[in-house]
């Protein structure tokens, strides 16, 4: 099995590139907004704020890692004078603002927020919106560019959804494919970038084969989706046939199946090896009509032992005529002194 896997993913559910999540401070308000880091240049980071489509460059000193809040910190008791960060949410986008607890009462806290004009605003919040003020320690990242060979650029684009797993194996902070598929950009520590170099070269070797697997899987998903949609629109008629009679039911080269599928209102006929037959039709009546043409019924008719020869006829002529008239398969069995037609 491939180290990274090759699970199918259509273009409609392709995830974004693996871009590490950071927090970017607005210095005047001491407010932090989450963003994905996409590129590193000198003293600037290219980030895409959560909820935004466009990326922008910000000073590297404004970026910090997202704090990890322990259960103890989450459940701590706050008292007057403590500095905390308060969660605000607007249009589904979360931000954290640093303030000071000015009052605590009955599970609610009043926090004050000085602004750039030295004006103080207050907010009453519950405990679950508070976390410790972690201060600002700028995050430091290195970058490495991995050129993608021209002949495999389409394959690397098809397998782009494997980048997050590759990045996690290398312990990278971010890994993304440029829009023209000419480069992979890795962001992280020097050791992580060295590990990524090895894994990415392995991926380049396997990319053509993985791309074919993904394309076949995507094609199969589309076909299954089409079949599932058709199944939901039709009326299924299911019955169980004797496994020994499957060949008779299907007919020579599938003649019986083709004949039934040509009947009005019949969408599809499926026959499984265990004898399960599924007919998908536009209506119950049309499905039942198709079933009557396929279902094999076995009936034993006892005959006198002296009549066996008469039923078979010379050279089996009588049996053949009876089969032609009745559209049934007839076997004449004579065993233990008991004769029967089946």
Phi and psi in degrees as GROMACS dihedral restraints (atoms count N, CA, C in turn):
[ dihedral_restraints ]
;  ai    aj    ak    al  type     phi  dphi    fc
    3     4     5     6     1   -72.6    20    10
    4     5     6     7     1   144.8    20    10
    6     7     8     9     1   -58.6    20    10
    7     8     9    10     1   -36.9    20    10
    9    10    11    12     1   -97.9    20    10
   10    11    12    13     1   -11.8    20    10
   12    13    14    15     1    76.2    20    10
   13    14    15    16     1   166.1    20    10
   15    16    17    18     1  -141.5    20    10
   16    17    18    19     1    48.0    20    10
   18    19    20    21     1   -60.5    20    10
   19    20    21    22     1   145.5    20    10
   21    22    23    24     1   -71.3    20    10
   22    23    24    25     1   145.4    20    10
   24    25    26    27     1  -155.7    20    10
   25    26    27    28     1   121.2    20    10
   27    28    29    30     1   -81.1    20    10
   28    29    30    31     1   167.4    20    10
   30    31    32    33     1   -63.4    20    10
   31    32    33    34     1   -24.0    20    10
   33    34    35    36     1   -77.4    20    10
   34    35    36    37     1   -21.0    20    10
   36    37    38    39     1  -116.2    20    10
   37    38    39    40     1    22.0    20    10
   39    40    41    42     1   -65.3    20    10
   40    41    42    43     1   129.0    20    10
   42    43    44    45     1   -79.6    20    10
   43    44    45    46     1   165.1    20    10
   45    46    47    48     1   -68.9    20    10
   46    47    48    49     1   160.4    20    10
   48    49    50    51     1   -56.4    20    10
   49    50    51    52     1   159.3    20    10
   51    52    53    54     1   -77.0    20    10
   52    53    54    55     1    98.5    20    10
   54    55    56    57     1  -118.5    20    10
   55    56    57    58     1   121.7    20    10
   57    58    59    60     1   -62.4    20    10
   58    59    60    61     1   147.3    20    10
   60    61    62    63     1   -91.0    20    10
   61    62    63    64     1   130.6    20    10
   63    64    65    66     1  -130.8    20    10
   64    65    66    67     1   176.8    20    10
   66    67    68    69     1  -121.4    20    10
   67    68    69    70     1   135.4    20    10
   69    70    71    72     1  -114.3    20    10
   70    71    72    73     1   128.0    20    10
   72    73    74    75     1   -89.3    20    10
   73    74    75    76     1   141.6    20    10
   75    76    77    78     1   -98.4    20    10
   76    77    78    79     1   100.2    20    10
   78    79    80    81     1   -55.1    20    10
   79    80    81    82     1   -38.6    20    10
   81    82    83    84     1   -64.1    20    10
   82    83    84    85     1   -32.2    20    10
   84    85    86    87     1  -105.4    20    10
   85    86    87    88     1    -5.9    20    10
   87    88    89    90     1    51.4    20    10
   88    89    90    91     1    46.7    20    10
   90    91    92    93     1  -115.8    20    10
   91    92    93    94     1   138.5    20    10
   93    94    95    96     1  -113.1    20    10
   94    95    96    97     1   132.8    20    10
   96    97    98    99     1  -121.0    20    10
   97    98    99   100     1   137.2    20    10
   99   100   101   102     1   -77.8    20    10
  100   101   102   103     1   144.6    20    10
  102   103   104   105     1  -151.4    20    10
  103   104   105   106     1   160.0    20    10
  105   106   107   108     1   -98.8    20    10
  106   107   108   109     1   129.9    20    10
  108   109   110   111     1   -84.9    20    10
  109   110   111   112     1   133.7    20    10
  111   112   113   114     1  -120.4    20    10
  112   113   114   115     1   -27.2    20    10
  114   115   116   117     1  -158.2    20    10
  115   116   117   118     1   160.7    20    10
  117   118   119   120     1  -132.5    20    10
  118   119   120   121     1   128.4    20    10
  120   121   122   123     1  -141.9    20    10
  121   122   123   124     1   114.5    20    10
  123   124   125   126     1    49.4    20    10
  124   125   126   127     1  -113.9    20    10
  126   127   128   129     1  -104.3    20    10
  127   128   129   130     1    22.3    20    10
  129   130   131   132     1  -125.5    20    10
  130   131   132   133     1   147.3    20    10
  132   133   134   135     1  -120.9    20    10
  133   134   135   136     1   136.6    20    10
  135   136   137   138     1   -89.0    20    10
  136   137   138   139     1   120.8    20    10
  138   139   140   141     1  -128.5    20    10
  139   140   141   142     1   154.1    20    10
  141   142   143   144     1  -122.3    20    10
  142   143   144   145     1   110.5    20    10
  144   145   146   147     1   -62.8    20    10
  145   146   147   148     1   143.0    20    10
  147   148   149   150     1   -58.7    20    10
  148   149   150   151     1   129.8    20    10
  150   151   152   153     1    91.5    20    10
  151   152   153   154     1    -5.8    20    10
  153   154   155   156     1  -109.6    20    10
  154   155   156   157     1   153.2    20    10
  156   157   158   159     1   -95.6    20    10
  157   158   159   160     1   -29.9    20    10
  159   160   161   162     1   -94.7    20    10
  160   161   162   163     1   147.9    20    10
  162   163   164   165     1   -99.0    20    10
  163   164   165   166     1   159.2    20    10
  165   166   167   168     1  -147.6    20    10
  166   167   168   169     1   157.5    20    10
  168   169   170   171     1   -90.6    20    10
  169   170   171   172     1   136.5    20    10
  171   172   173   174     1  -131.1    20    10
  172   173   174   175     1   158.0    20    10
  174   175   176   177     1   -62.9    20    10
  175   176   177   178     1   136.5    20    10
  177   178   179   180     1   -59.5    20    10
  178   179   180   181     1   -31.2    20    10
  180   181   182   183     1   -68.6    20    10
  181   182   183   184     1   -14.2    20    10
  183   184   185   186     1   -85.8    20    10
  184   185   186   187     1    -6.4    20    10
  186   187   188   189     1  -104.0    20    10
  187   188   189   190     1   133.3    20    10
  189   190   191   192     1  -132.8    20    10
  190   191   192   193     1   164.0    20    10
  192   193   194   195     1   -70.2    20    10
  193   194   195   196     1   152.5    20    10
  195   196   197   198     1   -70.0    20    10
  196   197   198   199     1   122.8    20    10
  198   199   200   201     1   -62.6    20    10
  199   200   201   202     1   143.5    20    10
  201   202   203   204     1   -99.2    20    10
  202   203   204   205     1   117.1    20    10
  204   205   206   207     1   -93.5    20    10
  205   206   207   208     1   121.8    20    10
  207   208   209   210     1   -79.7    20    10
  208   209   210   211     1   159.9    20    10
  210   211   212   213     1   -58.8    20    10
  211   212   213   214     1   -35.6    20    10
  213   214   215   216     1   -64.5    20    10
  214   215   216   217     1   -42.3    20    10
  216   217   218   219     1   -67.7    20    10
  217   218   219   220     1   -36.9    20    10
  219   220   221   222     1   -65.5    20    10
  220   221   222   223     1   -33.4    20    10
  222   223   224   225     1   -99.5    20    10
  223   224   225   226     1     5.8    20    10
  225   226   227   228     1   -64.0    20    10
  226   227   228   229     1   157.0    20    10
  228   229   230   231     1   -91.5    20    10
  229   230   231   232     1   132.5    20    10
  231   232   233   234     1   -99.9    20    10
  232   233   234   235     1   144.8    20    10
  234   235   236   237     1  -130.4    20    10
  235   236   237   238     1   165.6    20    10
  237   238   239   240     1   -57.8    20    10
  238   239   240   241     1   133.7    20    10
  240   241   242   243     1    98.0    20    10
  241   242   243   244     1   -14.6    20    10
  243   244   245   246     1   -69.3    20    10
  244   245   246   247     1   145.6    20    10
  246   247   248   249     1   -97.4    20    10
  247   248   249   250     1   131.4    20    10
  249   250   251   252     1  -140.8    20    10
  250   251   252   253     1   164.8    20    10
  252   253   254   255     1  -107.8    20    10
  253   254   255   256     1   133.9    20    10
  255   256   257   258     1  -111.2    20    10
  256   257   258   259     1   134.6    20    10
  258   259   260   261     1   -84.3    20    10
  259   260   261   262     1   131.5    20    10
  261   262   263   264     1  -123.8    20    10
  262   263   264   265     1   146.7    20    10
  264   265   266   267     1  -133.3    20    10
  265   266   267   268     1   130.3    20    10
  267   268   269   270     1  -139.5    20    10
  268   269   270   271     1   124.2    20    10
  270   271   272   273     1    55.0    20    10
  271   272   273   274     1    36.9    20    10
  273   274   275   276     1    78.7    20    10
  274   275   276   277     1     3.1    20    10
  276   277   278   279     1  -106.3    20    10
  277   278   279   280     1   125.9    20    10
  279   280   281   282     1   -95.2    20    10
  280   281   282   283     1   143.0    20    10
  282   283   284   285     1  -140.8    20    10
  283   284   285   286     1   161.6    20    10
  285   286   287   288     1  -125.8    20    10
  286   287   288   289     1   129.6    20    10
  288   289   290   291     1  -120.6    20    10
  289   290   291   292     1   132.7    20    10
  291   292   293   294     1   -83.3    20    10
  292   293   294   295     1   130.7    20    10
  294   295   296   297     1  -146.7    20    10
  295   296   297   298     1   179.9    20    10
  297   298   299   300     1  -122.1    20    10
  298   299   300   301     1   135.5    20    10
  300   301   302   303     1   -72.3    20    10
  301   302   303   304     1   119.8    20    10
  303   304   305   306     1  -105.5    20    10
  304   305   306   307     1   -14.9    20    10
  306   307   308   309     1  -161.7    20    10
  307   308   309   310     1   142.3    20    10
  309   310   311   312     1  -131.7    20    10
  310   311   312   313     1   126.7    20    10
  312   313   314   315     1  -159.0    20    10
  313   314   315   316     1   126.2    20    10
  315   316   317   318     1    57.9    20    10
  316   317   318   319     1    37.1    20    10
  318   319   320   321     1    82.6    20    10
  319   320   321   322     1    -0.3    20    10
  321   322   323   324     1  -114.0    20    10
  322   323   324   325     1   151.4    20    10
  324   325   326   327     1  -131.9    20    10
  325   326   327   328     1   138.4    20    10
  327   328   329   330     1  -101.3    20    10
  328   329   330   331     1   122.5    20    10
  330   331   332   333     1  -116.7    20    10
  331   332   333   334     1   143.9    20    10
  333   334   335   336     1  -110.9    20    10
  334   335   336   337     1   142.2    20    10
  336   337   338   339     1  -128.5    20    10
  337   338   339   340     1   108.3    20    10
  339   340   341   342     1   -75.1    20    10
  340   341   342   343     1   138.7    20    10
  342   343   344   345     1  -103.8    20    10
  343   344   345   346     1  -174.3    20    10
  345   346   347   348     1   -65.0    20    10
  346   347   348   349     1   -21.6    20    10
  348   349   350   351     1   -97.9    20    10
  349   350   351   352     1    17.9    20    10
  351   352   353   354     1    60.5    20    10
  352   353   354   355     1    23.6    20    10
  354   355   356   357     1   -94.3    20    10
  355   356   357   358     1   138.3    20    10
  357   358   359   360     1  -104.5    20    10
  358   359   360   361     1   128.6    20    10
  360   361   362   363     1  -112.5    20    10
  361   362   363   364     1   153.7    20    10
  363   364   365   366     1  -124.3    20    10
  364   365   366   367     1   157.8    20    10
  366   367   368   369     1  -147.7    20    10
  367   368   369   370     1   135.6    20    10
  369   370   371   372     1   -97.4    20    10
  370   371   372   373     1   123.7    20    10
  372   373   374   375     1  -135.3    20    10
  373   374   375   376     1   162.5    20    10
  375   376   377   378     1   -93.4    20    10
  376   377   378   379     1   166.4    20    10
  378   379   380   381     1   -60.5    20    10
  379   380   381   382     1   -36.2    20    10
  381   382   383   384     1   -68.4    20    10
  382   383   384   385     1    -5.1    20    10
  384   385   386   387     1   -99.0    20    10
  385   386   387   388     1     5.0    20    10
  387   388   389   390     1  -109.3    20    10
  388   389   390   391     1   145.9    20    10
  390   391   392   393     1  -145.1    20    10
  391   392   393   394     1   160.3    20    10
  393   394   395   396     1   -60.7    20    10
  394   395   396   397     1   152.9    20    10
  396   397   398   399     1   -81.2    20    10
  397   398   399   400     1   114.3    20    10
  399   400   401   402     1   -89.7    20    10
  400   401   402   403     1    -3.4    20    10
  402   403   404   405     1    73.5    20    10
  403   404   405   406     1  -178.4    20    10
  405   406   407   408     1  -121.8    20    10
  406   407   408   409     1   110.4    20    10
  408   409   410   411     1  -117.6    20    10
  409   410   411   412     1   108.2    20    10
  411   412   413   414     1   -57.1    20    10
  412   413   414   415     1   137.1    20    10
  414   415   416   417     1   -81.1    20    10
  415   416   417   418     1   141.5    20    10
  417   418   419   420     1  -115.1    20    10
  418   419   420   421     1   128.1    20    10
  420   421   422   423     1  -130.6    20    10
  421   422   423   424     1   146.2    20    10
  423   424   425   426     1  -106.1    20    10
  424   425   426   427     1   160.4    20    10
  426   427   428   429     1  -131.4    20    10
  427   428   429   430     1   146.2    20    10
  429   430   431   432     1  -138.5    20    10
  430   431   432   433     1   136.6    20    10
  432   433   434   435     1  -102.9    20    10
  433   434   435   436     1   128.5    20    10
  435   436   437   438     1  -111.7    20    10
  436   437   438   439     1   104.6    20    10
  438   439   440   441     1   -64.0    20    10
  439   440   441   442     1   137.1    20    10
  441   442   443   444     1   -96.3    20    10
  442   443   444   445     1   123.0    20    10
  444   445   446   447     1   -53.3    20    10
  445   446   447   448     1   138.8    20    10
  447   448   449   450     1   -56.0    20    10
  448   449   450   451     1   -41.1    20    10
  450   451   452   453     1   -69.5    20    10
  451   452   453   454     1   -18.0    20    10
  453   454   455   456     1  -112.4    20    10
  454   455   456   457     1     7.6    20    10
  456   457   458   459     1   -57.5    20    10
  457   458   459   460     1   -42.6    20    10
  459   460   461   462     1   -62.5    20    10
  460   461   462   463     1   -36.2    20    10
  462   463   464   465     1   -69.2    20    10
  463   464   465   466     1   -39.0    20    10
  465   466   467   468     1   -66.8    20    10
  466   467   468   469     1   -36.0    20    10
  468   469   470   471     1   -65.1    20    10
  469   470   471   472     1   -42.1    20    10
  471   472   473   474     1   -62.7    20    10
  472   473   474   475     1   -34.5    20    10
  474   475   476   477     1   -98.4    20    10
  475   476   477   478     1    20.4    20    10
  477   478   479   480     1   -59.3    20    10
  478   479   480   481     1   -28.9    20    10
  480   481   482   483     1   -67.9    20    10
  481   482   483   484     1    -8.5    20    10
  483   484   485   486     1   -86.6    20    10
  484   485   486   487     1    -8.7    20    10
  486   487   488   489     1   -59.6    20    10
  487   488   489   490     1   -42.0    20    10
  489   490   491   492     1   -57.8    20    10
  490   491   492   493     1   -41.9    20    10
  492   493   494   495     1   -66.6    20    10
  493   494   495   496     1   -39.9    20    10
  495   496   497   498     1   -63.0    20    10
  496   497   498   499     1   -42.8    20    10
  498   499   500   501     1   -63.2    20    10
  499   500   501   502     1   -39.6    20    10
  501   502   503   504     1   -66.9    20    10
  502   503   504   505     1   -38.4    20    10
  504   505   506   507     1   -60.4    20    10
  505   506   507   508     1   -36.9    20    10
  507   508   509   510     1   -87.3    20    10
  508   509   510   511     1    -7.9    20    10
  510   511   512   513     1    63.7    20    10
  511   512   513   514     1    34.4    20    10
  513   514   515   516     1   -76.8    20    10
  514   515   516   517     1   155.2    20    10
  516   517   518   519     1   -84.9    20    10
  517   518   519   520     1   -33.2    20    10
  519   520   521   522     1  -154.2    20    10
  520   521   522   523     1   148.2    20    10
  522   523   524   525     1  -150.7    20    10
  523   524   525   526     1   125.6    20    10
  525   526   527   528     1  -145.3    20    10
  526   527   528   529     1   155.6    20    10
  528   529   530   531     1   -97.1    20    10
  529   530   531   532     1   133.0    20    10
  531   532   533   534     1   -67.2    20    10
  532   533   534   535     1   156.1    20    10
  534   535   536   537     1   -55.8    20    10
  535   536   537   538     1   -30.3    20    10
  537   538   539   540     1   -88.7    20    10
  538   539   540   541     1     2.0    20    10
  540   541   542   543     1    64.6    20    10
  541   542   543   544     1    17.4    20    10
  543   544   545   546     1   -87.2    20    10
  544   545   546   547     1   -20.1    20    10
  546   547   548   549     1  -143.4    20    10
  547   548   549   550     1   148.2    20    10
  549   550   551   552     1  -104.8    20    10
  550   551   552   553     1   133.4    20    10
  552   553   554   555     1  -110.5    20    10
  553   554   555   556     1   118.3    20    10
  555   556   557   558     1  -106.3    20    10
  556   557   558   559     1   138.5    20    10
  558   559   560   561     1  -128.9    20    10
  559   560   561   562     1   129.4    20    10
  561   562   563   564     1   166.5    20    10
  562   563   564   565     1  -160.9    20    10
  564   565   566   567     1   -77.5    20    10
  565   566   567   568     1   160.5    20    10
  567   568   569   570     1   -56.2    20    10
  568   569   570   571     1   -41.7    20    10
  570   571   572   573     1   -66.2    20    10
  571   572   573   574     1   -39.8    20    10
  573   574   575   576     1   -65.0    20    10
  574   575   576   577     1   -38.0    20    10
  576   577   578   579     1   -67.9    20    10
  577   578   579   580     1   -34.5    20    10
  579   580   581   582     1   -65.8    20    10
  580   581   582   583     1   -42.6    20    10
  582   583   584   585     1   -63.9    20    10
  583   584   585   586     1   -41.1    20    10
  585   586   587   588     1   -62.1    20    10
  586   587   588   589     1   -35.9    20    10
  588   589   590   591     1   -57.5    20    10
  589   590   591   592     1   -44.0    20    10
  591   592   593   594     1   -65.5    20    10
  592   593   594   595     1   -47.8    20    10
  594   595   596   597     1   -65.4    20    10
  595   596   597   598     1   -38.5    20    10
  597   598   599   600     1   -67.2    20    10
  598   599   600   601     1   -39.8    20    10
  600   601   602   603     1   -62.6    20    10
  601   602   603   604     1   -38.4    20    10
  603   604   605   606     1   -62.2    20    10
  604   605   606   607     1   -41.6    20    10
  606   607   608   609     1   -65.4    20    10
  607   608   609   610     1   -38.6    20    10
  609   610   611   612     1   -60.0    20    10
  610   611   612   613     1   -38.1    20    10
  612   613   614   615     1   -66.6    20    10
  613   614   615   616     1   -39.3    20    10
  615   616   617   618     1   -90.3    20    10
  616   617   618   619     1   -11.1    20    10
  618   619   620   621     1   -55.8    20    10
  619   620   621   622     1   -44.2    20    10
  621   622   623   624     1   -59.9    20    10
  622   623   624   625     1   -43.1    20    10
  624   625   626   627     1   -68.4    20    10
  625   626   627   628     1   -41.3    20    10
  627   628   629   630     1   -63.6    20    10
  628   629   630   631     1   -37.9    20    10
  630   631   632   633     1   -63.1    20    10
  631   632   633   634     1   -39.4    20    10
  633   634   635   636     1   -65.0    20    10
  634   635   636   637     1   -40.2    20    10
  636   637   638   639     1   -62.2    20    10
  637   638   639   640     1   -45.0    20    10
  639   640   641   642     1   -62.9    20    10
  640   641   642   643     1   -42.2    20    10
  642   643   644   645     1   -65.2    20    10
  643   644   645   646     1   -41.6    20    10
  645   646   647   648     1   -64.6    20    10
  646   647   648   649     1   -42.1    20    10
  648   649   650   651     1   -64.8    20    10
  649   650   651   652     1   -40.3    20    10
  651   652   653   654     1   -63.6    20    10
  652   653   654   655     1   -41.3    20    10
  654   655   656   657     1   -62.1    20    10
  655   656   657   658     1   -40.9    20    10
  657   658   659   660     1   -65.8    20    10
  658   659   660   661     1   -39.5    20    10
  660   661   662   663     1   -61.4    20    10
  661   662   663   664     1   -41.5    20    10
  663   664   665   666     1   -64.0    20    10
  664   665   666   667     1   -44.3    20    10
  666   667   668   669     1   -63.2    20    10
  667   668   669   670     1   -42.0    20    10
  669   670   671   672     1   -64.3    20    10
  670   671   672   673     1   -38.0    20    10
  672   673   674   675     1   -64.7    20    10
  673   674   675   676     1   -40.6    20    10
  675   676   677   678     1   -64.2    20    10
  676   677   678   679     1   -43.5    20    10
  678   679   680   681     1   -66.1    20    10
  679   680   681   682     1   -38.8    20    10
  681   682   683   684     1   -66.7    20    10
  682   683   684   685     1   -38.5    20    10
  684   685   686   687     1   -65.3    20    10
  685   686   687   688     1   -40.2    20    10
  687   688   689   690     1   -67.0    20    10
  688   689   690   691     1   -37.9    20    10
  690   691   692   693     1   -63.3    20    10
  691   692   693   694     1   -39.5    20    10
  693   694   695   696     1   -67.9    20    10
  694   695   696   697     1   -26.2    20    10
  696   697   698   699     1   -83.9    20    10
  697   698   699   700     1   -23.0    20    10
  699   700   701   702     1   -97.4    20    10
  700   701   702   703     1   176.5    20    10
  702   703   704   705     1  -108.0    20    10
  703   704   705   706     1   116.4    20    10
  705   706   707   708     1   -83.6    20    10
  706   707   708   709     1   136.3    20    10
  708   709   710   711     1  -120.5    20    10
  709   710   711   712     1   116.8    20    10
  711   712   713   714     1  -119.0    20    10
  712   713   714   715     1   135.3    20    10
  714   715   716   717     1  -146.5    20    10
  715   716   717   718     1   164.3    20    10
  717   718   719   720     1  -108.0    20    10
  718   719   720   721     1   125.3    20    10
  720   721   722   723     1  -104.9    20    10
  721   722   723   724     1   152.9    20    10
  723   724   725   726     1   -64.2    20    10
  724   725   726   727     1   130.1    20    10
  726   727   728   729     1   -57.9    20    10
  727   728   729   730     1   -32.9    20    10
  729   730   731   732     1   -70.5    20    10
  730   731   732   733     1   -12.6    20    10
  732   733   734   735     1  -107.7    20    10
  733   734   735   736     1     7.4    20    10
  735   736   737   738     1   -61.8    20    10
  736   737   738   739     1   -42.6    20    10
  738   739   740   741     1   -60.2    20    10
  739   740   741   742     1   -41.4    20    10
  741   742   743   744     1   -65.5    20    10
  742   743   744   745     1   -39.4    20    10
  744   745   746   747     1   -64.1    20    10
  745   746   747   748     1   -44.0    20    10
  747   748   749   750     1   -70.8    20    10
  748   749   750   751     1   -40.8    20    10
  750   751   752   753     1    86.7    20    10
  751   752   753   754     1   166.5    20    10
  753   754   755   756     1   -59.1    20    10
  754   755   756   757     1   121.9    20    10
  756   757   758   759     1    54.7    20    10
  757   758   759   760     1    31.9    20    10
  759   760   761   762     1    75.4    20    10
  760   761   762   763     1    22.1    20    10
  762   763   764   765     1   -59.8    20    10
  763   764   765   766     1   -42.3    20    10
  765   766   767   768     1   -66.2    20    10
  766   767   768   769     1   -40.9    20    10
  768   769   770   771     1   -63.5    20    10
  769   770   771   772     1   -45.5    20    10
  771   772   773   774     1   -61.1    20    10
  772   773   774   775     1   -39.6    20    10
  774   775   776   777     1   -63.4    20    10
  775   776   777   778     1   -43.6    20    10
  777   778   779   780     1   -69.8    20    10
  778   779   780   781     1   -39.0    20    10
  780   781   782   783     1   -66.1    20    10
  781   782   783   784     1   -19.3    20    10
  783   784   785   786     1   -85.2    20    10
  784   785   786   787     1    -6.0    20    10
  786   787   788   789     1   -70.8    20    10
  787   788   789   790     1   151.1    20    10
  789   790   791   792     1   -57.5    20    10
  790   791   792   793     1   132.4    20    10
  792   793   794   795     1    82.4    20    10
  793   794   795   796     1    -4.3    20    10
  795   796   797   798     1   -89.6    20    10
  796   797   798   799     1   121.1    20    10
  798   799   800   801     1   -90.5    20    10
  799   800   801   802     1   -43.4    20    10
  801   802   803   804     1  -160.2    20    10
  802   803   804   805     1   149.4    20    10
  804   805   806   807     1  -128.6    20    10
  805   806   807   808     1   124.2    20    10
  807   808   809   810     1  -117.9    20    10
  808   809   810   811     1   132.7    20    10
  810   811   812   813     1  -123.5    20    10
  811   812   813   814     1   120.7    20    10
  813   814   815   816     1   -97.0    20    10
  814   815   816   817     1   161.5    20    10
  816   817   818   819     1   -62.8    20    10
  817   818   819   820     1   -24.1    20    10
  819   820   821   822     1   -84.4    20    10
  820   821   822   823     1     3.1    20    10
  822   823   824   825     1    95.2    20    10
  823   824   825   826     1     0.7    20    10
  825   826   827   828     1   -75.8    20    10
  826   827   828   829     1   124.6    20    10
  828   829   830   831     1  -114.9    20    10
  829   830   831   832     1   125.8    20    10
  831   832   833   834     1  -119.2    20    10
  832   833   834   835     1   122.4    20    10
  834   835   836   837     1  -110.8    20    10
  835   836   837   838     1   125.7    20    10
  837   838   839   840     1  -106.5    20    10
  838   839   840   841     1   118.9    20    10
  840   841   842   843     1  -131.1    20    10
  841   842   843   844     1   166.5    20    10
  843   844   845   846     1   -70.6    20    10
  844   845   846   847     1   -27.1    20    10
  846   847   848   849     1  -145.7    20    10
  847   848   849   850     1   164.3    20    10
  849   850   851   852     1   -62.3    20    10
  850   851   852   853     1   -41.5    20    10
  852   853   854   855     1   -62.2    20    10
  853   854   855   856     1   -43.1    20    10
  855   856   857   858     1   -69.1    20    10
  856   857   858   859     1   -34.5    20    10
  858   859   860   861     1   -66.8    20    10
  859   860   861   862     1   -42.7    20    10
  861   862   863   864     1   -64.3    20    10
  862   863   864   865     1   -37.3    20    10
  864   865   866   867     1   -63.9    20    10
  865   866   867   868     1   -39.1    20    10
  867   868   869   870     1   -68.1    20    10
  868   869   870   871     1   -39.0    20    10
  870   871   872   873     1   -60.5    20    10
  871   872   873   874     1   -40.5    20    10
  873   874   875   876     1   -62.8    20    10
  874   875   876   877     1   -24.6    20    10
  876   877   878   879     1   -84.5    20    10
  877   878   879   880     1   -19.0    20    10
  879   880   881   882     1  -106.9    20    10
  880   881   882   883     1   -32.8    20    10
  882   883   884   885     1   -63.6    20    10
  883   884   885   886     1   130.8    20    10
  885   886   887   888     1   -97.6    20    10
  886   887   888   889     1   123.3    20    10
  888   889   890   891     1  -111.6    20    10
  889   890   891   892     1   129.0    20    10
  891   892   893   894     1  -104.0    20    10
  892   893   894   895     1   128.1    20    10
  894   895   896   897     1  -137.9    20    10
  895   896   897   898     1   131.0    20    10
  897   898   899   900     1   -96.6    20    10
  898   899   900   901     1   130.0    20    10
  900   901   902   903     1  -120.4    20    10
  901   902   903   904     1   109.0    20    10
  903   904   905   906     1   -69.2    20    10
  904   905   906   907     1   141.4    20    10
  906   907   908   909     1  -133.4    20    10
  907   908   909   910     1   157.9    20    10
  909   910   911   912     1   -69.3    20    10
  910   911   912   913     1   146.8    20    10
  912   913   914   915     1   -59.6    20    10
  913   914   915   916     1   -32.2    20    10
  915   916   917   918     1   -73.0    20    10
  916   917   918   919     1   -17.3    20    10
  918   919   920   921     1   -90.5    20    10
  919   920   921   922     1    -3.7    20    10
  921   922   923   924     1   -57.3    20    10
  922   923   924   925     1   -49.1    20    10
  924   925   926   927     1   -61.6    20    10
  925   926   927   928     1   -39.4    20    10
  927   928   929   930     1   -64.6    20    10
  928   929   930   931     1   -40.0    20    10
  930   931   932   933     1   -66.8    20    10
  931   932   933   934     1   -40.2    20    10
  933   934   935   936     1   -72.2    20    10
  934   935   936   937     1   -44.2    20    10
  936   937   938   939     1    80.3    20    10
  937   938   939   940     1   168.9    20    10
  939   940   941   942     1   -69.1    20    10
  940   941   942   943     1   120.7    20    10
  942   943   944   945     1    65.7    20    10
  943   944   945   946     1    20.0    20    10
  945   946   947   948     1    76.8    20    10
  946   947   948   949     1    15.5    20    10
  948   949   950   951     1   -64.5    20    10
  949   950   951   952     1   -41.3    20    10
  951   952   953   954     1   -64.1    20    10
  952   953   954   955     1   -44.3    20    10
  954   955   956   957     1   -60.9    20    10
  955   956   957   958     1   -42.9    20    10
  957   958   959   960     1   -61.9    20    10
  958   959   960   961     1   -40.5    20    10
  960   961   962   963     1   -65.6    20    10
  961   962   963   964     1   -42.3    20    10
  963   964   965   966     1   -62.6    20    10
  964   965   966   967     1   -40.7    20    10
  966   967   968   969     1   -64.0    20    10
  967   968   969   970     1   -40.1    20    10
  969   970   971   972     1   -65.1    20    10
  970   971   972   973     1   -38.2    20    10
  972   973   974   975     1   -73.2    20    10
  973   974   975   976     1   -44.2    20    10
  975   976   977   978     1   -88.8    20    10
  976   977   978   979     1   -12.3    20    10
  978   979   980   981     1    58.3    20    10
  979   980   981   982     1    30.8    20    10
  981   982   983   984     1  -118.7    20    10
  982   983   984   985     1   156.1    20    10
  984   985   986   987     1   -91.4    20    10
  985   986   987   988     1   127.7    20    10
  987   988   989   990     1  -118.6    20    10
  988   989   990   991     1   127.2    20    10
  990   991   992   993     1  -116.4    20    10
  991   992   993   994     1   133.9    20    10
  993   994   995   996     1  -105.1    20    10
  994   995   996   997     1   118.8    20    10
  996   997   998   999     1  -115.1    20    10
  997   998   999  1000     1   131.2    20    10
  999  1000  1001  1002     1  -129.8    20    10
 1000  1001  1002  1003     1   102.1    20    10
 1002  1003  1004  1005     1  -142.9    20    10
 1003  1004  1005  1006     1   139.0    20    10
 1005  1006  1007  1008     1    58.1    20    10
 1006  1007  1008  1009     1    31.6    20    10
 1008  1009  1010  1011     1    77.7    20    10
 1009  1010  1011  1012     1     1.5    20    10
 1011  1012  1013  1014     1  -112.3    20    10
 1012  1013  1014  1015     1   124.6    20    10
 1014  1015  1016  1017     1  -110.1    20    10
 1015  1016  1017  1018     1   145.5    20    10
 1017  1018  1019  1020     1  -154.7    20    10
 1018  1019  1020  1021     1   157.9    20    10
 1020  1021  1022  1023     1  -109.2    20    10
 1021  1022  1023  1024     1   132.4    20    10
